[in-house]
Amino acid sequence: MRCIFHVDVNSAFLSWSALEILKKDPGAVDLRTIPSAVGGDVETRHGIITAKSIPAKAYHVETGEPVVKALAKCPELVLVRSDFKAYRRYSGELMKILGEYTPYVEQASIDEAYMDVSGLEDAGCALAHRIRERVRDELGFTVNVGISENKFLAKTASDFEKPDKVHTLFPKEVPEKLWPMPIGKLHGCGDATAQRLIRAGINTIGDAAHTDPGLLQGLLGKKAGAYIFERANGRDESEVHFEEREAKSYSNETTTAEDVTAENYESYGVPILKGLCEKVSGRLKRDRVYGATVNVIVKTASFKRHTRQLTLTNSTNDPDEIFKYAGQLMRELLFSKEGLFLSGETLRLIGVGVSNLDDGQSRQMDLTDWLGEKKRQEKRREKFRKLDEMMNSVRDKYGEKALRKGQQEDG
């Protein structure tokens, strides 16, 4: 029988920010013990909430809502800036600890991971509690650990009561623990899907589990309907992917320090986009690969993700070329008739990706390439012509033996 752990950091960004503050000032208030949140501009109190403390939940402060709205609910809410450098460090320390128990660790995001502990003598709650306590004692933050026979149920279990808890959700526990939950709590069931199911009278996960799969597919489509039916019944055959796989795409994205708007896009957004293109290009060149498809990603202040992509005639790893096409895609996405900016949206994340990879051997030489290569050849010919003139001049002045072919000396 498989035994899978899902380890999830409690209020990750808020917890890690609290630790950074306490490191600098041990006498400071622990943000985890008061209504507090990460996100927005601390001075102007604009932007959105990206993480919140458990005490903030009592005021119904929600992740993704505007800071102004959160402050209206909780005027004493303490706000702090994001610190992704620190977040990456804490995440790395967590993954190092998990890797000491099993090599079969799949990092799902910056603050969560799956562990396949099948076959370990002490696999189960005792081991999960030891990991939970070690993280708390050594790293200073808490995690929840969900335990089951598959990844889906383990992840669901880790979302049960928080913080600093271990929960199980084995197949035999599905009727008692999973089926009474609202359908919207099923991982992978978005708001729109949940509302469609509720309108059809499917209100709980148990309702979905007992609905004819053909009906679900008729409501949601073949793939989505099958997914809801299988997960509602607690089934998931996916493996814990622990080996590094060959890259199929290269991308970089960043959460912006302030909202990107139509007004500041040129001065603030474009430099971010250019920097991301240079990073992607650097990684492509490092691995000596090229990509034929360029795509851009944005996330709006309402946490909705949007993408655009373009497939080129020739693959590339040139930063200027990637930036050229990424810029075109971004303008289409933001400023077209149906663009996000014209719809009143602002951006909180910008990303650039290159996919459809090759080693450059099959790239066709277009007119631009041909002209460039011709120019390089002309420069080389001119260089050698000038070198020949210089050598002839030296020989004319000092004799034929004045210049000889160089030899490398030993030592």
Buried (B, 14 or more C-beta within 10 A) or exposed (E): EBBBBBBBBBBBBBBBBBBBBBEEEEEEEEBBEBBBBBBBBBEEBBBBBBBBBBBBBEBEBBBEBBBEEBBEBBEEBBBBEBBEEBBEEBBEBBBEBBBEBBEBBBBBEBBBBBBBBBEEEEBBEEBBEEBBBBBBEEBBBBBBBBBBBBBBBBBBBBBBEBBBBBBBBBBEBBEEBBBEBEBBBBEEBEEEBBEBBBEBEBBBBBBBBEBEBEEBBEBBEEEBBBBBBBBBBBBBEEEBBBEEEEEEEBBBBBBBEBBBBBEBBEEBBBEBBBBBBBBBBBBBEEBEBBBBBBBBBBBBBEEEEBEBBBEBEBBBBEBEBBBEBBBBBBBBBBEEEEBBBEEEBBBBBBBBBBBBBEEEEEBEEEEEEEEEEEEEEEEEEEEEEEEEEEEEEEEEEEEEEEEEEEEEEEE
